[in-house]
Amino acid sequence: MTSVAESGNGTGHGPGGVREERFGEWVVVRRHGGRVAELVLDRPRAMNAVSTEMARQLGEACVALAATREVSAVVLSSTHERAFCVGADLKERNSLTDAELVRQRPYARAAYGGVLALPMPAIAAVHGFALGGGYELALSCDLIVADETAVVGLPEVSVGVIPGGGGTQLLPRRVGAARAAELIFSARRVAAAEAGELGLVDQVVPAGTDREAALELAGRIAANSPIGLRAAKKALRTGWGMDVTAAMEIEDAAWRTVAFSGDRAEGVAAFNEKRTPDWPGE
């Protein structure tokens, strides 16, 4: 993790007493109450374009989040008023040699892969442009809440590349192979209303309310068993696309990780005693 001296901010408190931890200049983790964390893209001057350094910071933040047992849900958000993330930093890319691009690739993969590998449920709060790598960051989350200003798409073939943050694999899993092919091959941008109809996003909310709606949803999710949430996510992610027999074995293995846990004992006891569970998280 970037040190306080390097980041110029480090760990502190944001508005309303929310705990903040900076991972370099452009990525912030905010710890809200109720076991919710917010992973914030904070490079507003570049509309959150993902440079090599920003990718490194995002990857480090994801490693730190994945290691904590105190977080049950994550919201991926943006500080830019008109963009979630416009994708790769093409100005930087234009200056890279082939050798430099090869060296940059592991940082990009760690950033996108880090979001995808978060063990707890993750929700993208999208407004404005979420294009290319920006939309791939959203696709790496389990759910996407978008406001009415959102515009999403994977336009990489229009600049001579292909999606490299998981788009060719995650989009078909969301909308099917043929729909994904049309969107990737045409490189077209899709506004929020159509994106909701096609399943490119999961919920469309009024303009300016995506973050609020995502945090509210995260709070509802995080009120449930931490052990159960992680096991359910693992079963969902691992079993997708497998034949049903293999997938049922994956579900059974995930069930066994929670069936004998403290969370299971507390959940059953709280139900019978008609009270809110006090999850031990183990």
N, C-alpha and C positions, 0 to 999 in steps of 0.2 A: 504494500500500500504506500502511496505517496506520503511523505512526512509532512508535518505542519510547516516546517521551514520551506520545503519545496513547493507546497501548494499555496502558501500565503494565507491559508485559512484553517485547514485541518478540521478537527472535531469541534463543534460548537452548537449553538441553538439558533434555530430560525424563528419565523413568525409563530406566535402562539406557544413558544416553548418546545417546538418540534426539534428533536436532535438532528444535527446535520454532520455529515462526514464527507469531506471532499477527497476525490481520487484524482488529483491533478486539477487543472484549470477548468475542465469542461464536463466533468461527471460528478454528480452529488448523490449521496444516499441520505434520505430523510427517514427518520424513524418516528412514525406516528404511534399513537396509543392503540391498544387492541391488536398487537402482533402484526401490524401492517407496516411495510417499508415502501418507500417511493424511490425508484431509480430514475434520476432526472438527467436528461440530456440538456446541457447548459452551454451551448456554443452559439448564442443568438446572432452574432455578427456574420456567421456563415450558414445560418438556417440549419444548424446542427449537422452540416455535412461531415461525414466521418473521415477524418484524416488518420494517418498512421498513429499519431500521438493520442488522438481521441479514442481510437480503437483499443490502444494499449490500456488507457484509463478505464474504459468500459469493461474490458476483460478482467482487470484487477477487481473492479467493484463487484462483478458477478461472482468471482471466486470467494470474496469476503462474504457476500450474502448467502451463498450456498453453504458456507461453513457454519453459519449461525443457526442455533436451534430456537432462537427467540422470535423468528419471523415466520408467519404462516401464510402470508400472501404478499405479493409484490405488484406495485403499479409502475409501469414504465411510462414516463411523461416527458414533456418538453417545456422549456421556459420561453420559447419563441412564440409570439402571438399568431403568426401566420403559417407556421410549419411545425410538424412533428419532427421530421428529418427528411432532407432532400436526397439522401443517399451518400455515395462515396464523394469525397472531395476531389472533383475532377480538375480543379486548378492545381492541386498537388500532384495528381496523377499525370498531368500534362508535363510536369517537370521531372518525372522519375525515369531513369534508365530501366532497361529490361532487368538488369541485375538488382536494382533497387526495388522494383516491383516484386521480384521473387522474395526478397528479404522482408517486404512489407506484408506479404500474404499471411504468414502465421499470426500476426497481430489481428488482421481482419477476421480470420477464422476463429480466433479466441474470443473476439467480441460477440459475433453472432452466435457462435457455439455456446458461449457463456450464458446468454439469455435463454437459449433453447434448453440448456442443461440445468437451469434452476430447479431444485427439487420440490419447491413449493409452487402452488398456482400463481401464474403471472398474468396480468391484464395490461394491455396497451391502451393508453388514453390518447386518441389521435384527433388532431384538428389540422386544418390546412393541408399542406403537401406531405404525403408519406409515399415517397417514390423510390424505386430501386432498393438500395440497401435500407432505406428508411422503412419501406413497407415490409422488407424481410425481417427487420427487428420486430415489427408488429406481429408478423406471421410466426415468429419464434415464441411468442406468448401463447397462452392457452385460450385467451379471449381477447377480442378487440372491441372497445367502445369508441365510437367515432362521433364527432359532432357534425352538424349539417354543412360545415365548411370543408370537410375532409375531401381530399382527392388522392386516390391511391393508384398504384400501378407498378409494373416492372418493365420500364422502357429501355433496358440495357441493350437490346439488339439494335436500337436506333443510334447508338454510339459505338457499335462495333464490338461489344462484349456480350456476355450472357449473365443472368443472375448468379452471383457467387456467394451469397449469404444464406443459401438454402431455398431460394425461391422456386427452383425447378422441382424441388422435392416436397416442400411444404404447401405450396399452392394447390397442386393436384389432390393432396390429402384433404384439403379444405373444400374445394369446389368440383373435383373430378378432373380426369385427364384432358378431356376435350375442351372444357371451359378454360382450364389453365393454359392449354396450347394456344387457344385463340388470343388470350390476354398477353401471353409472353411473345408470341410471334408478331402480333400487331403492334405491340409496345404502347397500346393506348392507355390513356388515363381515365379513371372511372370516378365520377362524383359520388358523394355520400349516399344519395337516395338509391342509385343503381347498385352501388356496392353492397348496401343492405339487402337488396332484392336477390343479388347473386350469391350472397353468403361470403363476400370478401371481408366483411366486418360483421360482428354479431349483434350490435345494438347501435342505433342512430339516435342521438339526443340533440336537443336544441343547441344552437351555436354558443360556444363559450362554456359549456357545462360538461365536456368530456372528462376532465380531470376529476371534478366533483362526483360524477356518476361512477367513474372507475374506482375511486376511493371508497365510495359507499358500498359498491359491490364487493370490494376487497375486504371491507369490514365485516360484511355478512359471511363471507367465506371463512375469514380468519377466526370467527366465533366458534368454528367447529374443531374437531380433534386435530391437532398438529400431526400426529402420527397417521391418522386416517387420511388426511389430505395428501400427504406425501406418498402414501401407499396407493391411493386411488390414482394420483397423477402418473405414477410409475406404471401401473397396470394399463391405464389408458394409452400412454405413449408407447409402451413396449408391445402391447398386443395388437395395435392398429396394423392392419394389412396382413396379419397372419391368418392361417386357417383356424377355424373355430376351435378345433381340438387343442392346438398349441396355445391359442389365446386363453382358453379356459384354464390351462395349467399355469399360465402367467398370473391370471387372476387369483388362483388358489394360493400361489406362493406369496402374493401381496397380502391376501387375507390372513395368512399365517403370521405375517409380521405384525399385525394389529390385534389378532384374536387373543393373544396372551399378554397384551401390553397393559400398562397402567391406565392409558387413555380408555381402553375398552372397559376396564373395571369401573373407572370413574363415570363413564357415560351411562352404563347400565344402572349404577347406583343412583346417579342424579335423576334418571328417568323415573325410577321407582319412588324416589323421595320427592319428586315434583319440584326440583330445584335446578338452577343453572349449573352446568358442570364446571368444575375447577380443574382444567386439564393439566396433568403433570407433564405431558409432552414426552412420555417415554413408555 
